[in-house]
């Protein structure tokens, strides 16, 4: 029996990761919206900071938020934590199965740095947990009192990490590690600050002690950080489908621009929740994303011109040398038991049919071959591009 264990693990973990992520991000968005839409209770109620009446699904809901804690602990109290923990655990497991177990395929790009598999894994983990250490240091510094300045510094640190990772790892491997840094910081906010502080509040209430309001404020602050990091990490989760971004020579800059656009758009909605309509932030976000498309479309720094007509035999030779080991009915590459995305280049008709994808992934970007492990040259990419511009003709 030919059982593709990595493939099935990849599918199961990715599905779990998406399900848990939707639950976590949905809860984050909802509670930020709820907090921003609370109104002073009428009549005033002891300890209640704000309340909200809402209607949904045929029923009415009445939510209340207490300044510090209610006078009495309710019998049933829901803790929002497993959404975050499951998202991070499934994501980290997926990172291991796809990028660490198969590091030679998905993580290492010998043209950038000829890592051994253990060394590549070590560097990846160092970036992830080193990023967490930097974030925690910033959160525990006086800088955290200035939200705007904190955001700029943390964004700059992430951009620097993105630049370094794109110089070390494969295109997809670099992006996914930036996402892993952000996701780890978000989960750590829940695990290290939000939940422990809430436990202290509950313990103080049950013991009859006065509750420190700073515990709740600190948890709120970390929750807001998570809220602003959600759109960038969602983009990173889908970025491997867009090699025009991940495979660009300025991929780190494109990621920074798109992420900044996401933060600006998120800020627009956060302000809107409290009745402040600032369309300029929506405009800034759209312009940053549009600017990324302009940068991505700019001419590459190095371009080989091919003026002569490229015969199909030349193209077929390049495909045979660099692509067929994966893209064939029976791949010979040890990392694949079936052709990726079902794409096979074993016949002239198939090569011609997939010419647009070949152009996207091997000409306009360098995302294929994965990690450029076969050493496709710029001249070969230029020949493929010229053949496609000349009509992608086959015999």
Backbone torsions as a table, in degrees:
resi	resn	phi	psi	omega
1	UNK	NA	128.5	-179.5
2	UNK	-93.0	89.5	-175.2
3	UNK	-99.9	117.1	-178.0
4	UNK	-87.4	83.7	-177.0
5	UNK	-60.9	-49.1	179.2
6	UNK	-59.8	-38.4	-179.3
7	UNK	-63.9	-45.1	-179.7
8	UNK	-70.6	-37.0	175.4
9	UNK	-63.3	-42.1	177.3
10	UNK	-57.4	-48.3	-179.0
11	UNK	-62.1	-49.8	-176.3
12	UNK	-63.4	-44.6	-178.5
13	UNK	-69.8	-37.4	179.5
14	UNK	-65.1	-41.9	179.1
15	UNK	-63.0	-46.9	178.0
16	UNK	-61.2	-41.9	-178.9
17	UNK	-61.7	-42.9	179.8
18	UNK	-67.1	-44.5	-180.0
19	UNK	-60.4	-49.3	-179.4
20	UNK	-65.4	-39.1	179.6
21	UNK	-63.1	-40.6	177.6
22	UNK	-61.8	-43.0	179.8
23	UNK	-64.2	-42.8	-178.2
24	UNK	-68.4	-50.3	-178.3
25	UNK	-65.7	-38.0	177.2
26	UNK	-60.5	-43.2	178.3
27	UNK	-65.0	-40.7	179.6
28	UNK	-61.9	-48.2	-179.7
29	UNK	-62.6	-41.5	-177.0
30	UNK	-64.3	-46.1	-175.0
31	UNK	-72.2	-30.8	173.5
32	UNK	-66.7	-42.8	176.6
33	UNK	-60.8	-45.3	-179.0
34	UNK	-60.9	-46.9	-177.9
35	UNK	-61.6	-38.0	-178.5
36	UNK	-78.2	-13.3	-178.8
37	UNK	-107.0	5.5	177.8
38	UNK	-67.3	143.0	177.7
39	UNK	-122.2	153.4	179.4
40	UNK	-59.4	132.0	-177.5
41	UNK	-67.0	141.9	176.7
42	UNK	-127.2	115.8	-3.4
43	UNK	-73.1	169.3	179.3
44	UNK	-60.5	142.5	179.8
45	UNK	-123.8	140.7	-175.0
46	UNK	-58.8	118.8	175.5
47	UNK	81.8	-8.6	-177.0
48	UNK	-85.5	120.6	180.0
49	UNK	-78.1	-40.1	-177.9
50	UNK	-164.7	164.7	179.1
51	UNK	-145.1	163.6	179.7
52	UNK	-146.5	130.8	170.7
53	UNK	-100.1	135.3	-179.9
54	UNK	-142.1	156.3	176.1
55	UNK	-123.9	133.9	-179.2
56	UNK	-158.9	136.2	175.3
57	UNK	60.1	29.8	177.6
58	UNK	86.4	3.6	-179.1
59	UNK	-128.3	160.5	177.4
60	UNK	-103.6	140.7	-178.8
61	UNK	-125.1	143.8	-179.7
62	UNK	-128.4	107.9	-178.4
63	UNK	-105.6	141.4	178.2
64	UNK	-131.7	142.4	175.6
65	UNK	-119.3	130.9	-178.5
66	UNK	-93.6	146.4	-179.5
67	UNK	-54.8	-48.2	179.5
68	UNK	-125.4	-60.5	-180.0
69	UNK	-162.8	156.1	177.5
70	UNK	-70.0	163.7	-178.3
71	UNK	-66.2	-32.7	-178.8
72	UNK	-131.5	140.7	179.4
73	UNK	-74.0	126.2	178.4
74	UNK	-68.8	158.2	-179.9
75	UNK	-67.2	-34.5	-179.0
76	UNK	-120.7	122.1	-179.6
77	UNK	-131.8	119.6	-179.0
78	UNK	-87.3	133.3	177.7
79	UNK	-106.1	122.3	177.6
80	UNK	-88.2	91.3	-179.5
81	UNK	-139.5	-37.6	-173.5
82	UNK	-70.0	-23.4	173.5
83	UNK	-60.1	-44.3	-179.7
84	UNK	-70.2	-46.6	-176.9
85	UNK	-63.3	-42.4	-178.9
86	UNK	-66.7	-37.7	178.1
87	UNK	-62.0	-46.5	-177.4
88	UNK	-69.9	-44.7	-178.2
89	UNK	-62.2	-43.8	179.3
90	UNK	-67.9	-37.9	178.5
91	UNK	-66.0	-41.2	179.4
92	UNK	-68.4	-38.2	176.1
93	UNK	-63.5	-39.0	177.8
94	UNK	-65.6	-38.6	176.5
95	UNK	-60.2	-41.9	179.3
96	UNK	-66.0	-48.8	-175.8
97	UNK	-64.7	-42.7	-173.6
98	UNK	-91.0	-49.3	-171.3
99	UNK	-95.9	-24.8	179.8
100	UNK	-97.6	-45.1	177.2
101	UNK	-62.3	-37.7	-179.4
102	UNK	-115.4	46.4	-175.4
103	UNK	-59.0	-36.2	-178.5
104	UNK	-65.5	-23.1	-180.0
105	UNK	-92.6	-48.6	-168.0
106	UNK	-104.8	-18.8	-172.3
107	UNK	-112.0	-43.4	-173.2
108	UNK	-87.5	129.7	171.6
109	UNK	-120.2	102.5	-174.3
110	UNK	-61.4	-24.6	179.1
111	UNK	-69.9	-23.2	178.1
112	UNK	-93.8	-50.0	178.4
113	UNK	-160.4	125.5	-176.2
114	UNK	-83.0	69.7	177.9
115	UNK	-70.5	149.6	161.2
116	UNK	-78.7	164.4	-179.0
117	UNK	-60.9	-47.7	178.9
118	UNK	-61.0	-38.6	-179.3
119	UNK	-66.1	-41.8	179.7
120	UNK	-62.4	-43.2	179.1
121	UNK	-63.3	-43.0	-179.9
122	UNK	-61.6	-42.7	179.3
123	UNK	-66.1	-41.2	178.7
124	UNK	-60.6	-46.5	179.1
125	UNK	-65.5	-36.0	179.1
126	UNK	-63.4	-39.9	177.7
127	UNK	-66.2	-42.8	-177.0
128	UNK	-63.2	-54.6	-175.0
129	UNK	-81.3	-23.7	171.4
130	UNK	-67.8	-38.0	175.9
131	UNK	-62.4	-40.6	176.5
132	UNK	-61.5	-41.4	-179.9
133	UNK	-63.0	-41.4	178.3
134	UNK	-63.6	-44.4	-179.9
135	UNK	-61.7	-46.0	-179.6
136	UNK	-64.1	-38.1	178.4
137	UNK	-63.3	-40.5	178.5
138	UNK	-66.6	-40.1	-179.6
139	UNK	-66.5	-27.2	-177.8
140	UNK	-98.2	7.3	178.3
141	UNK	-100.7	165.5	177.6
142	UNK	-59.0	-19.5	-178.5
143	UNK	-58.7	-29.2	-175.1
144	UNK	-66.3	-17.0	179.2
145	UNK	-72.1	-20.6	177.8
146	UNK	-107.9	97.1	-173.3
147	UNK	-58.2	-42.3	-178.1
148	UNK	-65.9	-46.5	-179.1
149	UNK	-66.0	-40.4	177.0
150	UNK	-57.9	-46.2	-178.9
151	UNK	-61.2	-40.5	-180.0
152	UNK	-64.7	-45.2	-178.5
153	UNK	-65.5	-44.5	-179.6
154	UNK	-66.1	-39.2	176.9
155	UNK	-63.2	-40.2	177.4
156	UNK	-63.6	-39.0	178.4
157	UNK	-64.1	-42.5	178.9
158	UNK	-66.1	-38.1	178.1
159	UNK	-65.0	-40.5	177.0
160	UNK	-62.6	-40.8	177.7
161	UNK	-64.4	-40.4	178.6
162	UNK	-62.2	-43.3	178.9
163	UNK	-60.3	-47.3	-178.6
164	UNK	-64.9	-42.1	-177.8
165	UNK	-65.7	-36.1	178.4
166	UNK	-69.6	-17.5	176.3
167	UNK	-87.6	-14.2	-174.5
168	UNK	-108.8	-41.3	-170.7
169	UNK	-111.0	173.0	172.5
170	UNK	-60.4	164.4	-176.8
171	UNK	-57.3	-52.2	-179.1
172	UNK	-66.9	-38.7	180.0
173	UNK	-62.8	-37.5	179.2
174	UNK	-65.4	-48.9	-178.2
175	UNK	-62.1	-43.6	-175.4
176	UNK	-66.9	-27.8	178.0
177	UNK	-75.9	-31.5	172.6
178	UNK	-63.3	-43.9	176.9
179	UNK	-61.5	-37.6	179.8
180	UNK	-66.7	-35.4	176.0
181	UNK	-62.6	-48.4	-178.2
182	UNK	-64.2	-47.0	-178.9
183	UNK	-62.0	-37.7	178.7
184	UNK	-66.8	-40.3	177.2
185	UNK	-65.0	-40.1	179.4
186	UNK	-64.5	-45.5	179.0
187	UNK	-67.0	-36.6	178.6
188	UNK	-65.4	-33.1	176.1
189	UNK	-58.9	-39.9	178.9
190	UNK	-72.4	-47.9	-172.8
191	UNK	-73.5	-37.5	-173.3
192	UNK	-96.2	-23.1	-174.3
193	UNK	-124.7	-59.5	-170.7
194	UNK	-61.8	-54.7	-178.3
195	UNK	-67.9	-45.9	177.7
196	UNK	-58.5	-40.1	178.9
197	UNK	-65.5	-39.8	177.8
198	UNK	-65.3	-36.2	177.3
199	UNK	-65.2	-38.3	178.0
200	UNK	-64.4	-40.3	179.2
201	UNK	-62.3	-45.8	179.9
202	UNK	-64.1	-43.2	-179.8
203	UNK	-62.8	-41.5	178.8
204	UNK	-64.2	-39.7	179.1
205	UNK	-63.2	-47.0	-178.1
206	UNK	-65.1	-29.7	-179.9
207	UNK	-88.0	-2.7	179.8
208	UNK	77.0	15.8	179.3
209	UNK	-88.4	159.9	176.8
210	UNK	-71.3	135.7	-178.3
211	UNK	-86.7	132.2	178.5
212	UNK	-77.5	115.5	-178.3
213	UNK	-65.0	-20.2	-179.8
214	UNK	-65.1	-26.8	179.9
215	UNK	-63.3	-45.1	178.9
216	UNK	-68.1	-38.5	-180.0
217	UNK	-65.4	-38.1	178.7
218	UNK	-66.3	-42.3	177.4
219	UNK	-63.3	-40.1	178.0
220	UNK	-61.9	-42.0	179.9
221	UNK	-61.2	-45.1	179.4
222	UNK	-66.6	-34.8	177.9
223	UNK	-63.9	-39.5	177.5
224	UNK	-65.8	-40.5	175.6
225	UNK	-55.4	-47.8	-179.9
226	UNK	-59.6	-39.6	-178.7
227	UNK	-59.9	-40.0	-179.0
228	UNK	-77.2	-20.4	-179.7
229	UNK	-89.1	-4.4	-174.2
230	UNK	-68.8	-47.4	-176.6
231	UNK	-65.2	-41.9	174.7
232	UNK	-59.0	-40.3	-177.2
233	UNK	-73.2	-30.7	175.5
234	UNK	-64.5	-41.5	177.7
235	UNK	-61.2	-42.9	-179.9
236	UNK	-61.9	-36.2	179.9
237	UNK	-61.7	-31.3	-178.6
238	UNK	-101.9	-3.6	-171.0
239	UNK	-64.9	-25.7	-178.0
240	UNK	-66.2	-12.0	175.9
241	UNK	-85.4	-3.8	-173.9
242	UNK	-128.8	78.8	-178.5
243	UNK	-64.5	-17.4	175.8
244	UNK	-62.9	-18.8	174.3
245	UNK	-99.8	-56.7	-174.5
246	UNK	-65.5	-30.6	-176.8
247	UNK	-94.4	5.4	-179.4
248	UNK	-76.7	150.5	-179.4
249	UNK	-65.8	-20.7	176.0
250	UNK	-112.6	40.2	-176.2
251	UNK	-56.6	-38.7	-178.7
252	UNK	-62.6	-37.1	179.4
253	UNK	-71.5	-41.0	177.4
254	UNK	-60.7	-43.1	178.6
255	UNK	-61.9	-43.2	-179.8
256	UNK	-62.9	-42.1	-178.4
257	UNK	-67.5	-44.3	-179.6
258	UNK	-67.5	-40.7	178.4
259	UNK	-63.8	-43.0	178.0
260	UNK	-62.7	-37.0	175.6
261	UNK	-62.2	-40.7	178.0
262	UNK	-64.0	-41.0	178.5
263	UNK	-63.3	-42.5	179.8
264	UNK	-63.9	-42.3	178.1
265	UNK	-64.5	-41.9	177.7
266	UNK	-61.6	-38.8	179.8
267	UNK	-65.4	-37.6	176.7
268	UNK	-56.4	-47.5	-177.9
269	UNK	-69.9	-36.8	177.7
270	UNK	-62.6	-40.0	176.5
271	UNK	-68.7	-38.3	-179.7
272	UNK	-60.8	-35.1	-179.7
273	UNK	-60.8	-28.5	-179.5
274	UNK	-101.4	15.5	175.2
275	UNK	86.1	11.2	178.5
276	UNK	-102.9	107.8	-178.7
277	UNK	-92.1	105.4	-179.7
278	UNK	-119.0	84.8	-178.5
279	UNK	-65.3	-16.7	178.8
280	UNK	-62.9	-35.0	178.8
281	UNK	-69.3	-34.1	174.7
282	UNK	-65.4	-40.4	178.6
283	UNK	-65.3	-44.7	179.3
284	UNK	-59.3	-44.0	-179.6
285	UNK	-61.5	-45.2	179.6
286	UNK	-63.9	-40.1	-179.3
287	UNK	-68.3	-35.1	177.2
288	UNK	-65.6	-42.9	177.9
289	UNK	-66.3	-42.9	177.6
290	UNK	-62.8	-40.7	177.9
291	UNK	-59.6	-35.5	177.3
292	UNK	-63.0	-37.9	178.9
293	UNK	-66.9	-34.3	178.6
294	UNK	-67.7	-45.1	178.4
295	UNK	-61.9	-42.9	-178.6
296	UNK	-64.8	-27.6	-177.2
297	UNK	-88.7	-8.0	-179.2
298	UNK	-65.5	154.7	-178.5
299	UNK	-64.6	140.7	178.8
300	UNK	-66.4	157.4	-179.1
301	UNK	-63.4	-32.9	-178.1
302	UNK	-128.4	121.6	-177.9
303	UNK	-136.1	127.7	179.0
304	UNK	-95.8	123.0	179.9
305	UNK	-89.2	136.2	177.0
306	UNK	-120.3	107.4	-175.6
307	UNK	-90.8	-31.0	-177.8
308	UNK	-76.6	156.7	175.4
309	UNK	-67.3	130.0	-179.0
310	UNK	-92.8	117.2	179.9
311	UNK	-71.9	154.8	-178.9
312	UNK	-63.2	-30.2	-179.9
313	UNK	-60.6	-35.8	176.7
314	UNK	-66.1	-45.6	178.8
315	UNK	-61.5	-44.5	-179.1
316	UNK	-62.3	-36.6	178.0
317	UNK	-65.4	-41.6	178.2
318	UNK	-64.1	-44.4	179.4
319	UNK	-62.5	-42.8	-179.7
320	UNK	-62.7	-38.3	-176.7
321	UNK	-73.9	-39.0	-169.2
322	UNK	-112.7	-17.3	-168.1
323	UNK	-121.5	-34.2	-170.3
324	UNK	-67.7	-22.5	179.2
325	UNK	-60.4	-26.1	175.6
326	UNK	-106.6	-44.4	-173.8
327	UNK	-93.3	69.4	175.0
328	UNK	-145.2	161.1	-179.8
329	UNK	-55.7	-32.0	178.4
330	UNK	-129.7	85.6	-175.8
331	UNK	-58.4	142.5	175.1
332	UNK	-96.0	-9.7	178.2
333	UNK	-70.0	132.4	-177.4
334	UNK	-64.8	-16.6	-178.4
335	UNK	-86.3	-5.5	-175.7
336	UNK	-135.6	133.4	174.0
337	UNK	-101.5	-9.8	177.6
338	UNK	-146.7	154.7	-178.9
339	UNK	-63.5	132.0	179.5
340	UNK	-54.7	128.8	179.4
341	UNK	58.5	17.0	178.4
342	UNK	74.3	8.3	-177.1
343	UNK	-82.9	121.3	178.1
344	UNK	-120.1	139.1	-178.6
345	UNK	-117.5	35.5	-173.9
346	UNK	-86.7	-10.8	179.1
347	UNK	-130.4	155.1	176.6
348	UNK	-55.7	-38.8	-179.5
349	UNK	-64.0	-39.3	178.9
350	UNK	-68.0	-41.5	179.2
351	UNK	-61.3	-44.1	179.4
352	UNK	-64.1	-41.6	-178.7
353	UNK	-64.4	-34.2	-178.0
354	UNK	-95.6	11.9	-179.1
355	UNK	-54.5	-42.9	178.5
356	UNK	-60.3	-40.4	178.9
357	UNK	-69.9	-37.5	177.1
358	UNK	-62.0	-41.5	178.9
359	UNK	-62.9	-42.4	-177.5
360	UNK	-67.3	-41.2	-169.7
361	UNK	-99.9	-22.2	-177.1
362	UNK	-118.7	-12.0	-179.2
363	UNK	-111.8	-58.2	-179.7
364	UNK	-72.3	-23.2	174.9
365	UNK	-135.2	175.0	178.9
366	UNK	-113.9	27.9	-176.3
367	UNK	-72.5	-18.2	175.9
368	UNK	-127.0	143.3	-6.6
369	UNK	-62.7	153.9	-179.0
370	UNK	-55.2	124.6	-179.5
371	UNK	63.7	9.3	-175.6
372	UNK	43.8	43.4	-175.6
373	UNK	-66.9	-20.3	178.1
374	UNK	-91.8	-4.5	176.1
375	UNK	73.7	43.2	176.5
376	UNK	-62.6	129.8	-175.7
377	UNK	-88.5	163.1	176.1
378	UNK	-62.0	-35.3	179.0
379	UNK	-64.7	-41.1	178.3
380	UNK	-65.9	-39.6	177.0
381	UNK	-63.7	-40.0	179.2
382	UNK	-64.8	-37.4	178.5
383	UNK	-66.2	-41.5	176.1
384	UNK	-61.2	-44.4	-180.0
385	UNK	-63.2	-40.9	179.2
386	UNK	-65.0	-42.2	178.2
387	UNK	-60.6	-40.0	179.9
388	UNK	-68.7	-41.4	177.6
389	UNK	-64.7	-30.2	-179.5
390	UNK	-81.2	6.1	175.2
391	UNK	112.9	-0.5	179.3
392	UNK	49.9	52.6	-176.8
393	UNK	-85.9	140.8	176.3
394	UNK	-120.4	163.5	-178.1
395	UNK	-57.3	NA	NA
